[in-house]
Amino acid sequence: MTRVFGRVHTMAALVITGNGKGLAGYAVGKAPLHRTTTAIVNGMNMAARKLFFVDLLEGRTIYQDFYAECRNTRVFAQRRPRGFGLTCHPRLIKICEAIGIKDIYVKVEGSTKNYLALTHAFVTGLLNQETHQQLAERKGLHYTNSPVKYTHRRQRMG
């Protein structure tokens, strides 16, 4: 409340930015109600300052299935094979496109209309996943990534 004008109504815009190769950021921009573009610009500027990197398996999906929660929103994400597509909440589809995830299945339980909690839970799950190399180091195992694919098929001559 101000002395002269009374209550000042504001709006908030959740903005997600990304390059489609694992680098992304999100933030909430706020501005007075009659300046909607200012809220979006403020959100874009803050999202550009809060970037994070997500390791992607084969450049298209997550390394391991995960569960994450924020407030009353619970997110279950599962890795899927090539060509499966994005089967998830409509807001999570946009987040996956910004990050560069192409094949994933995500089940959301609880509050699905609190988009900030939904985004925060999904990003927390993405950032807490381990790559195969990190998992091997944690368990004390050896990990080799061989580029050669061994096939045991007979080749037909002639």
ZITAFEN-V859868 format. One record per pair of residues at least 6 apart in sequence whose C-alpha atoms are under 6 Angstrom apart, sorted by the first residue. I is the first residue (numbers start at 1). GAP is how many residues later the second one is. D is the distance in Angstrom with one decimal. If there is no record, write none. Layout:
I:GAP:D ; I:GAP:D
This chain:
1:6:4.4 ; 9:23:6.0 ; 9:24:5.7 ; 10:21:5.5 ; 10:22:4.2 ; 10:23:4.7 ; 11:19:5.7 ; 11:20:5.8 ; 11:22:5.3 ; 12:17:5.5 ; 12:18:4.4 ; 13:15:5.5 ; 13:16:5.2 ; 13:26:5.9 ; 13:27:5.8 ; 14:13:5.9 ; 14:14:4.5 ; 15:11:5.6 ; 15:12:5.6 ; 15:28:5.5 ; 16:9:5.8 ; 16:10:4.4 ; 17:7:5.5 ; 17:8:5.3 ; 18:6:3.9 ; 18:80:4.5 ; 18:81:5.5 ; 20:78:5.1 ; 20:79:4.7 ; 20:80:3.9 ; 21:79:5.1 ; 22:31:5.5 ; 22:32:4.9 ; 22:77:4.9 ; 22:78:5.8 ; 23:29:5.8 ; 23:30:4.5 ; 23:76:6.0 ; 24:27:5.4 ; 24:28:5.6 ; 24:75:5.6 ; 25:22:4.9 ; 25:25:5.5 ; 25:26:4.3 ; 25:27:5.9 ; 26:21:4.6 ; 27:16:5.4 ; 27:19:5.8 ; 27:20:4.8 ; 28:15:5.1 ; 29:10:4.7 ; 29:11:5.9 ; 29:13:4.9 ; 29:14:3.7 ; 30:9:4.7 ; 31:8:4.8 ; 56:6:5.3 ; 57:6:5.4 ; 60:41:4.9 ; 60:42:5.0 ; 61:40:5.2 ; 61:42:5.3 ; 62:17:5.7 ; 63:68:5.9 ; 65:12:5.5 ; 65:13:4.5 ; 65:14:5.9 ; 66:11:5.4 ; 67:8:5.7 ; 67:9:4.7 ; 68:6:5.9 ; 68:7:5.3 ; 68:53:5.4 ; 68:57:5.2 ; 69:52:5.0 ; 70:47:5.5 ; 70:51:5.1 ; 72:38:5.6 ; 72:39:5.7 ; 73:37:4.9 ; 73:38:5.0 ; 74:34:5.7 ; 74:35:5.1 ; 75:32:5.9 ; 75:33:4.7 ; 76:30:5.5 ; 76:31:5.1 ; 77:28:5.8 ; 77:29:4.3 ; 78:26:6.0 ; 78:27:5.2 ; 79:25:5.2 ; 80:23:5.5 ; 80:24:5.2 ; 84:19:5.4 ; 85:17:5.7 ; 85:18:4.5 ; 86:17:5.4 ; 86:18:5.3 ; 87:18:4.9 ; 88:17:5.8 ; 88:18:4.8
